[in-house]
Amino acid sequence: MKFQKNEPKGQNKRIHRHQRQRDSDQQVTDMLKLCLQKICELQAEINDEENVHDAEAAGYAACAVETLRFLTNQGLPPSHPMVKTLTEKLLKKDD
């Protein structure tokens, strides 16, 4: 005994084609989501690295200023050769 389907043959093919298209669209959407997630992770890493370098630079600058302030408080004028040399070394940009 055969059961008859209420759908015409052509419509059944269209339904399968539309289902395959939706499956394909979903796969593309999933891949795009994964790519976007990876991009966001990489951007977060870049931002973290920039923040670390900014913190390092700020810490270095604070130490340099404090060193020069200490020498000045100890009575060495900014024109003293040691203070001049140290200032040049501390402010030199060798990153």
DSSP file (Angstrom, degrees, kcal/mol; ACC not computed):
  #  RESIDUE AA STRUCTURE BP1 BP2  ACC     N-H-->O    O-->H-N    N-H-->O    O-->H-N    TCO  KAPPA ALPHA  PHI   PSI    X-CA   Y-CA   Z-CA
    1    1 A M              0   0    0      0, 0.0     2,-0.4     0, 0.0     0, 0.0   0.000 360.0 360.0 360.0 127.5    0.0    0.0    0.0
    2    2 A K        -     0   0    0      0, 0.0     2,-0.5     0, 0.0     0, 0.0  -0.785 360.0-138.7-102.4 142.6    1.4    3.4   -1.1
    3    3 A F        -     0   0    0     -2,-0.4     2,-0.4     0, 0.0     0, 0.0  -0.841  19.2-136.9 -96.8 135.2    0.8    6.6    0.6
    4    4 A Q        -     0   0    0     -2,-0.5     2,-0.3     2,-0.0     0, 0.0  -0.714  11.3-136.0 -91.4 140.4    0.2    9.5   -1.6
    5    5 A K        -     0   0    0     -2,-0.4    -1,-0.0     2,-0.2     0, 0.0  -0.699   6.5-140.1 -91.1 147.0    1.8   12.8   -0.9
    6    6 A N  S    S+     0   0    0     -2,-0.3    -1,-0.1     2,-0.1    -2,-0.0   0.577  78.6  88.2 -81.4  -9.4   -0.3   15.9   -1.2
    7    7 A E  S    S-     0   0    0      1,-0.1    -2,-0.2     2,-0.0     2,-0.0  -0.712  80.6-120.1 -94.7 139.1    2.6   17.8   -2.7
    8    8 A P     >  -     0   0    0      0, 0.0     4,-1.6     0, 0.0     3,-0.2  -0.349  30.8-108.7 -67.8 158.8    3.3   17.9   -6.4
    9    9 A K  H  > S+     0   0    0      1,-0.2     4,-1.6     2,-0.2     5,-0.2   0.903 116.2  50.9 -57.6 -46.3    6.7   16.5   -7.5
   10   10 A G  H  > S+     0   0    0      1,-0.2     4,-2.0     2,-0.2    -1,-0.2   0.863 107.4  52.9 -62.7 -37.4    8.1   20.0   -8.5
   11   11 A Q  H  > S+     0   0    0      1,-0.2     4,-2.3     2,-0.2    -1,-0.2   0.878 104.5  55.9 -68.3 -36.0    7.1   21.5   -5.2
   12   12 A N  H  X S+     0   0    0     -4,-1.6     4,-1.9     1,-0.2    -1,-0.2   0.896 108.2  48.5 -61.7 -40.9    8.9   18.8   -3.3
   13   13 A K  H  X S+     0   0    0     -4,-1.6     4,-2.5     2,-0.2    -1,-0.2   0.893 110.4  51.5 -65.8 -40.0   12.2   19.5   -5.2
   14   14 A R  H  X S+     0   0    0     -4,-2.0     4,-2.8     2,-0.2     5,-0.2   0.896 107.5  52.7 -64.7 -38.8   11.8   23.2   -4.5
   15   15 A I  H  X S+     0   0    0     -4,-2.3     4,-2.4     2,-0.2    -1,-0.2   0.931 111.5  45.8 -62.4 -44.6   11.3   22.6   -0.8
   16   16 A H  H  X S+     0   0    0     -4,-1.9     4,-2.6     2,-0.2    -2,-0.2   0.894 112.5  50.9 -64.8 -39.5   14.5   20.5   -0.7
   17   17 A R  H  X S+     0   0    0     -4,-2.5     4,-2.3     2,-0.2    -2,-0.2   0.921 111.8  47.0 -64.4 -43.1   16.4   23.2   -2.7
   18   18 A H  H  X S+     0   0    0     -4,-2.8     4,-2.5     2,-0.2    -2,-0.2   0.884 111.6  51.7 -65.5 -37.8   15.2   25.9   -0.3
   19   19 A Q  H  X S+     0   0    0     -4,-2.4     4,-2.6    -5,-0.2    -2,-0.2   0.924 110.2  48.1 -64.1 -43.7   16.2   23.8    2.7
   20   20 A R  H  X S+     0   0    0     -4,-2.6     4,-2.7     1,-0.2    -2,-0.2   0.898 111.2  51.6 -62.1 -39.6   19.7   23.3    1.2
   21   21 A Q  H  X S+     0   0    0     -4,-2.3     4,-2.9     2,-0.2    -2,-0.2   0.915 110.4  48.0 -64.1 -42.4   19.9   27.0    0.6
   22   22 A R  H  X S+     0   0    0     -4,-2.5     4,-2.5     2,-0.2    -2,-0.2   0.909 112.1  49.7 -64.5 -41.0   18.9   27.7    4.2
   23   23 A D  H  X S+     0   0    0     -4,-2.6     4,-2.1     2,-0.2    -2,-0.2   0.920 112.6  47.1 -61.7 -43.3   21.5   25.2    5.4
   24   24 A S  H  X S+     0   0    0     -4,-2.7     4,-2.3     2,-0.2    -2,-0.2   0.916 111.8  50.2 -64.4 -43.5   24.1   26.8    3.2
   25   25 A D  H  X S+     0   0    0     -4,-2.9     4,-2.6     1,-0.2    -2,-0.2   0.893 109.9  51.2 -61.3 -39.7   23.2   30.3    4.5
   26   26 A Q  H  X S+     0   0    0     -4,-2.5     4,-2.7     2,-0.2    -1,-0.2   0.888 108.8  50.9 -65.8 -38.9   23.4   29.1    8.1
   27   27 A Q  H  X S+     0   0    0     -4,-2.1     4,-2.4     2,-0.2    -2,-0.2   0.916 111.4  47.7 -64.0 -42.6   26.8   27.6    7.5
   28   28 A V  H  X S+     0   0    0     -4,-2.3     4,-2.6     2,-0.2    -2,-0.2   0.923 112.1  50.0 -63.3 -43.7   28.0   30.9    6.0
   29   29 A T  H  X S+     0   0    0     -4,-2.6     4,-2.4     1,-0.2    -2,-0.2   0.918 110.8  49.3 -60.8 -44.1   26.5   32.8    8.9
   30   30 A D  H  X S+     0   0    0     -4,-2.7     4,-2.2     2,-0.2    -1,-0.2   0.908 111.7  48.7 -62.2 -42.2   28.2   30.5   11.4
   31   31 A M  H  X S+     0   0    0     -4,-2.4     4,-2.5     2,-0.2    -2,-0.2   0.906 110.7  50.4 -65.1 -41.2   31.6   31.0    9.6
   32   32 A L  H  X S+     0   0    0     -4,-2.6     4,-2.7     2,-0.2    -1,-0.2   0.894 109.4  51.8 -63.7 -38.9   31.1   34.7    9.6
   33   33 A K  H  X S+     0   0    0     -4,-2.4     4,-2.5     2,-0.2    -2,-0.2   0.923 110.4  48.2 -62.3 -43.6   30.4   34.7   13.3
   34   34 A L  H  X S+     0   0    0     -4,-2.2     4,-2.3     2,-0.2    -2,-0.2   0.914 112.5  48.6 -62.6 -42.4   33.5   32.7   14.0
   35   35 A C  H  X S+     0   0    0     -4,-2.5     4,-2.5     2,-0.2    -2,-0.2   0.925 112.3  47.9 -63.5 -44.5   35.6   35.1   11.9
   36   36 A L  H  X S+     0   0    0     -4,-2.7     4,-2.5     1,-0.2    -2,-0.2   0.896 110.5  52.1 -64.0 -39.9   34.1   38.1   13.6
   37   37 A Q  H  X S+     0   0    0     -4,-2.5     4,-2.3     2,-0.2    -1,-0.2   0.919 110.6  47.9 -61.1 -43.7   34.8   36.5   17.0
   38   38 A K  H  X S+     0   0    0     -4,-2.3     4,-2.6     2,-0.2    -2,-0.2   0.902 110.5  51.6 -64.8 -41.1   38.4   35.9   16.0
   39   39 A I  H  X S+     0   0    0     -4,-2.5     4,-2.5     1,-0.2    -1,-0.2   0.919 110.2  49.4 -61.0 -43.5   38.8   39.4   14.8
   40   40 A C  H  X S+     0   0    0     -4,-2.5     4,-2.3     2,-0.2    -2,-0.2   0.899 110.6  50.2 -63.7 -40.4   37.4   40.7   18.1
   41   41 A E  H  X S+     0   0    0     -4,-2.3     4,-2.1     2,-0.2    -2,-0.2   0.922 111.9  47.4 -62.7 -44.0   39.8   38.5   20.1
   42   42 A L  H  X S+     0   0    0     -4,-2.6     4,-2.3     1,-0.2    -2,-0.2   0.896 111.2  51.0 -65.0 -39.9   42.8   39.7   18.0
   43   43 A Q  H  X S+     0   0    0     -4,-2.5     4,-2.7     1,-0.2    -1,-0.2   0.898 108.8  51.8 -64.2 -39.7   41.7   43.4   18.5
   44   44 A A  H  X S+     0   0    0     -4,-2.3     4,-2.5     2,-0.2    -1,-0.2   0.900 109.2  50.5 -63.1 -40.2   41.4   42.8   22.2
   45   45 A E  H  X S+     0   0    0     -4,-2.1     4,-2.4     2,-0.2    -2,-0.2   0.923 110.7  48.9 -62.1 -44.1   45.0   41.4   22.3
   46   46 A I  H  X S+     0   0    0     -4,-2.3     4,-2.4     1,-0.2    -2,-0.2   0.929 111.8  48.9 -61.2 -45.4   46.3   44.4   20.3
   47   47 A N  H  X S+     0   0    0     -4,-2.7     4,-2.4     1,-0.2    -1,-0.2   0.900 110.7  50.6 -62.1 -41.0   44.5   46.8   22.7
   48   48 A D  H  X S+     0   0    0     -4,-2.5     4,-2.2     2,-0.2    -1,-0.2   0.912 110.4  49.5 -63.0 -42.4   45.9   44.9   25.7
   49   49 A E  H  X S+     0   0    0     -4,-2.4     4,-2.3     2,-0.2    -2,-0.2   0.895 110.7  50.1 -63.9 -39.8   49.5   45.2   24.3
   50   50 A E  H  X S+     0   0    0     -4,-2.4     4,-2.5     1,-0.2    -1,-0.2   0.911 110.3  50.1 -64.6 -41.2   49.0   48.9   23.6
   51   51 A N  H  X S+     0   0    0     -4,-2.4     4,-2.4     2,-0.2    -2,-0.2   0.883 109.4  51.6 -64.5 -37.6   47.8   49.4   27.2
   52   52 A V  H  X S+     0   0    0     -4,-2.2     4,-2.5     2,-0.2    -1,-0.2   0.931 111.6  46.4 -63.8 -45.3   50.9   47.5   28.5
   53   53 A H  H  X S+     0   0    0     -4,-2.3     4,-2.7     2,-0.2    -2,-0.2   0.890 111.7  51.6 -65.6 -38.6   53.3   49.6   26.5
   54   54 A D  H  X S+     0   0    0     -4,-2.5     4,-2.5     2,-0.2    -1,-0.2   0.913 111.1  47.9 -62.6 -41.8   51.5   52.8   27.6
   55   55 A A  H  X S+     0   0    0     -4,-2.4     4,-2.5     2,-0.2    -2,-0.2   0.903 111.8  49.9 -66.0 -40.7   51.8   51.7   31.2
   56   56 A E  H  X S+     0   0    0     -4,-2.5     4,-2.6     2,-0.2    -2,-0.2   0.925 112.0  47.8 -62.8 -44.3   55.5   50.9   30.8
   57   57 A A  H  X S+     0   0    0     -4,-2.7     4,-2.5     2,-0.2    -2,-0.2   0.906 112.5  48.8 -64.2 -41.8   56.1   54.3   29.2
   58   58 A A  H  X S+     0   0    0     -4,-2.5     4,-2.3     2,-0.2    -1,-0.2   0.908 112.5  48.3 -65.2 -41.3   54.2   56.1   31.9
   59   59 A G  H  X S+     0   0    0     -4,-2.5     4,-2.2     2,-0.2    -2,-0.2   0.907 111.8  49.2 -64.5 -41.9   56.2   54.2   34.6
   60   60 A Y  H  X S+     0   0    0     -4,-2.6     4,-2.6     2,-0.2    -2,-0.2   0.924 111.5  49.1 -63.0 -45.0   59.5   54.9   32.9
   61   61 A A  H  X S+     0   0    0     -4,-2.5     4,-2.6     1,-0.2     5,-0.2   0.902 110.2  51.2 -62.8 -40.9   58.6   58.6   32.6
   62   62 A A  H  X S+     0   0    0     -4,-2.3     4,-2.4     1,-0.2    -1,-0.2   0.910 111.4  47.7 -63.4 -41.4   57.6   58.7   36.3
   63   63 A C  H  X S+     0   0    0     -4,-2.2     4,-2.5     2,-0.2    -2,-0.2   0.910 111.6  50.2 -64.9 -42.1   60.9   57.1   37.3
   64   64 A A  H  X S+     0   0    0     -4,-2.6     4,-2.3     2,-0.2    -2,-0.2   0.929 112.4  46.5 -62.6 -45.4   62.9   59.5   35.2
   65   65 A V  H  X S+     0   0    0     -4,-2.6     4,-2.5     1,-0.2    -1,-0.2   0.923 113.1  49.3 -63.2 -44.1   61.2   62.5   36.6
   66   66 A E  H  X S+     0   0    0     -4,-2.4     4,-2.5    -5,-0.2    -1,-0.2   0.884 109.6  52.2 -64.3 -38.3   61.6   61.3   40.2
   67   67 A T  H  X S+     0   0    0     -4,-2.5     4,-2.2     2,-0.2    -1,-0.2   0.940 112.7  44.1 -61.8 -47.8   65.3   60.5   39.6
   68   68 A L  H  X S+     0   0    0     -4,-2.3     4,-2.1     1,-0.2    -2,-0.2   0.880 112.8  52.1 -66.9 -37.2   66.0   64.1   38.3
   69   69 A R  H  X S+     0   0    0     -4,-2.5     4,-2.6    -5,-0.2    -1,-0.2   0.909 108.9  51.4 -63.9 -41.7   63.9   65.6   41.1
   70   70 A F  H  X S+     0   0    0     -4,-2.5     4,-1.6     2,-0.2    -2,-0.2   0.933 110.0  48.3 -60.4 -47.2   65.9   63.6   43.7
   71   71 A L  H  <>S+     0   0    0     -4,-2.2     5,-2.2     1,-0.2    -1,-0.2   0.891 112.2  49.4 -62.9 -38.7   69.2   64.8   42.2
   72   72 A T  H ><5S+     0   0    0     -4,-2.1     3,-1.6     1,-0.2    -1,-0.2   0.914 109.7  51.1 -65.8 -42.4   67.9   68.4   42.2
   73   73 A N  H 3<5S+     0   0    0     -4,-2.6    -1,-0.2     1,-0.3    -2,-0.2   0.774 103.7  59.9 -65.6 -25.1   66.8   68.1   45.8
   74   74 A Q  T 3<5S-     0   0    0     -4,-1.6    -1,-0.3    -5,-0.2    -2,-0.2   0.450 128.0 -98.0 -82.5   0.0   70.2   66.8   46.7
   75   75 A G  T < 5S+     0   0    0     -3,-1.6    -3,-0.2     1,-0.3    -2,-0.1   0.474  79.6 134.7 102.1   2.4   71.7   70.1   45.5
   76   76 A L      < -     0   0    0     -5,-2.2    -1,-0.3     2,-0.0    -2,-0.1  -0.761  49.2-137.4 -86.7 121.2   72.8   69.2   42.0
   77   77 A P    >   -     0   0    0      0, 0.0     3,-2.1     0, 0.0     6,-0.3  -0.353  22.5-110.2 -72.9 157.7   71.8   71.9   39.6
   78   78 A P  T 3  S+     0   0    0      0, 0.0     9,-0.1     0, 0.0    -2,-0.0   0.730 118.8  60.9 -58.2 -21.3   70.3   71.0   36.1
   79   79 A S  T 3  S+     0   0    0      4,-0.1    -3,-0.0     5,-0.1     5,-0.0   0.562  76.5 115.1 -83.9  -7.6   73.5   72.3   34.6
   80   80 A H  S <> S-     0   0    0     -3,-2.1     4,-2.7     1,-0.1     5,-0.2  -0.389  74.4-125.9 -63.0 137.9   75.7   69.8   36.5
   81   81 A P  H  > S+     0   0    0      0, 0.0     4,-2.6     0, 0.0     5,-0.2   0.854 108.9  51.2 -56.2 -38.3   77.4   67.4   34.0
   82   82 A M  H  > S+     0   0    0      2,-0.2     4,-2.6     1,-0.2     5,-0.2   0.920 112.2  45.8 -67.2 -41.4   76.0   64.3   35.7
   83   83 A V  H  > S+     0   0    0     -6,-0.3     4,-2.6     2,-0.2    -1,-0.2   0.911 113.7  49.8 -66.6 -42.1   72.4   65.6   35.7
   84   84 A K  H  X S+     0   0    0     -4,-2.7     4,-2.4     2,-0.2    -2,-0.2   0.939 113.7  45.0 -60.6 -47.7   72.8   66.7   32.0
   85   85 A T  H  X S+     0   0    0     -4,-2.6     4,-2.4     1,-0.2    -2,-0.2   0.923 114.5  48.2 -63.8 -44.8   74.1   63.2   31.0
   86   86 A L  H  X S+     0   0    0     -4,-2.6     4,-2.9    -5,-0.2     5,-0.2   0.899 110.8  51.5 -63.6 -40.3   71.5   61.4   33.0
   87   87 A T  H  X S+     0   0    0     -4,-2.6     4,-2.3     2,-0.2    -2,-0.2   0.928 110.4  48.6 -61.6 -45.3   68.8   63.5   31.5
   88   88 A E  H  X S+     0   0    0     -4,-2.4     4,-0.9     1,-0.2    -2,-0.2   0.915 113.8  46.7 -60.9 -42.9   70.0   62.8   28.0
   89   89 A K  H  < S+     0   0    0     -4,-2.4     3,-0.4     1,-0.2    -2,-0.2   0.916 114.1  47.0 -65.6 -43.4   70.1   59.1   28.7
   90   90 A L  H  < S+     0   0    0     -4,-2.9    -1,-0.2     1,-0.2    -2,-0.2   0.851 116.2  43.6 -69.0 -33.3   66.7   59.0   30.3
   91   91 A L  H  < S+     0   0    0     -4,-2.3    -1,-0.2    -5,-0.2    -2,-0.2   0.547  85.6 115.1 -90.3  -7.1   65.0   61.0   27.6
   92   92 A K     <  -     0   0    0     -4,-0.9     2,-1.2    -3,-0.4    -3,-0.0  -0.413  67.2-132.7 -64.5 136.7   66.8   59.1   24.7
   93   93 A K        +     0   0    0     -2,-0.1     2,-0.4     1,-0.1    -1,-0.1  -0.682  48.1 146.2 -97.4  82.6   64.2   57.2   22.6
   94   94 A D              0   0    0     -2,-1.2    -1,-0.1     1,-0.1    -2,-0.1  -0.567 360.0 360.0-111.8  65.3   65.7   53.8   22.2
   95   95 A D              0   0    0     -2,-0.4    -1,-0.1     0, 0.0    -2,-0.0   0.461 360.0 360.0 -82.2 360.0   62.5   51.7   22.2
